[in-house]
């Protein structure tokens, strides 16, 4: 069993890391074409990400879309999660399902729906279309995070506020909302990272006029590999790993992922 | 959780905003897509309101059915590979000390947050002729000449497994953290080896979540677009590639819409089965 444990863990880690390592090596290769073993060391492919206007624009565009659409996602999810858990609402399961459904279905379905929708309005190929499409598609992530926080919130806190004479509005403002903020941040971060990486929705909604980073990468793949793509890949991985390391250090990453932390402590 | 309060008029006002947004930007577009599947396609990329069944008839053509079967088949295989590796991996993960536990989770999450285009690109490098595995083999003298292993079926399968694996771990993770150590220890006290405990206690106990995880990964890989587009030849394309190809380059939006509805129905059926399994498991425990 011990051997099995180490074999499975090592092989899995190798599987997850292998392509990342190869790309990291390619990204510092001096040569214009990719080869292995690399010849010479150079960071020029990293600086090109910022000095080349095409790459810089698509990075800025993707970060703008991710920042704004994660905001939309949290704005849609917060009132939905709060009201459905704090009040007795008829049809609550149905409304919750409405919030989960876009993300449960393959993204190409939302993408095509959005394409047909914006075509009908005549408002096509705009960055705000992508922001709204991502906002709705990724609202599931903050919705799940905030609903979970509502469920695990200690009821005595709100009852105490009520007993001390706070009306529902004051209780929400001074007790419930501050307790929801960490989950809103986690939900925002998750929506942000996934939006940054999303391809098919951006492509079908406005792919020919709004070139996001994933679209730019895919388009440049067709003209052959350049180490710039490898450099952008490494930059992406570093950003993602940093975000999650921070989430593990300052937030409750394990609980957000659904772990029963007390049971883990007992098992360890 | 506190007792649920009775809603007031203000409550419905607050609730109306997200519901309106989701209705306008998800339900309405979906309805329009359903309508579009009956529209008439005009050569040159446009479509006009009509009621015809051309796009739906095409769903029953051999070409489409073959595509659909291939798509479902490769997603099933990728799902099975993923769950087969992810289950023992996640089980061992939840029994590790805090530090390696968190470190491995961060690795899994970092892999999860990689764009499909990046995963496709990294595997195409790794399996390619220019800077891939074969170059390493040549370098250490095991091979004479570098070879390309993509585009190919195996490349698509590897790519799909790579993007689905983190999802798989995360679906199994919550319930495996809840697995009480006392149960496995009891089995071992009674003389079962750790391997036998795993095989005869842990796996059977987790059968529902294994099935649920497998089906969720199946839906996930069914929706993958870029992996097949980058690592496969056209005969390895999945339904998602086919749908977007029809919607953009071939400009047959009505047919794309009909295929998308087929994909929706398929995914909803699988999600429905998962929900059934989960409610039944909850009732039993």
Interface residues (C-beta under 8 A of the other chain):
Chain A: X1 X2 X4 X5 X8 X9 X11 X12 X13 X15 X16 X17 X18 X19 X20 X22 X23 X25 X26 X29 X33 X34 X35 X36 X37 X38 X76 X77 X79 X80 X82 X83 X84 X85 X86 X87 X88 X89 X95 X98 X99 X101 X102 X104 X105 X106 X107 X108 X109 X110 X111 X112 X113 X114 X115 X116 X117 X120 X132 X133 X135 X136 X139 X150 X151 X152 X153 X155 X158 X159 X168 X193 X194 X196 X197 X198 X199 X200 X203 X204 X207 X213 X214 X217 X218 X221 X225 X229 X230 X233 X236 X237 X240 X241 X243 X244 X245 X248 X253 X254 X257 X258 X259 X260 X261 X263 X264 X266 X267 X268
Chain B: X1 X2 X3 X4 X5 X6 X7 X11 X14 X15 X17 X18 X19 X21 X22 X23 X25 X26 X27 X28 X29 X30 X32 X33 X36 X85 X88 X89 X92 X93 X94 X95 X96 X97 X98 X101 X102 X104 X105 X106 X107 X108 X109 X110 X111 X113 X114 X115 X116 X117 X118 X119 X120 X121 X122 X123 X124 X125 X126 X130 X131 X132 X135 X136 X139 X162 X165 X170 X173 X174 X177 X178 X179 X180 X181 X193 X194 X195 X198 X219 X222 X223 X225 X226 X230 X239 X240 X243 X244 X247 X248 X253 X256 X257 X260 X263 X264 X267 X268 X271
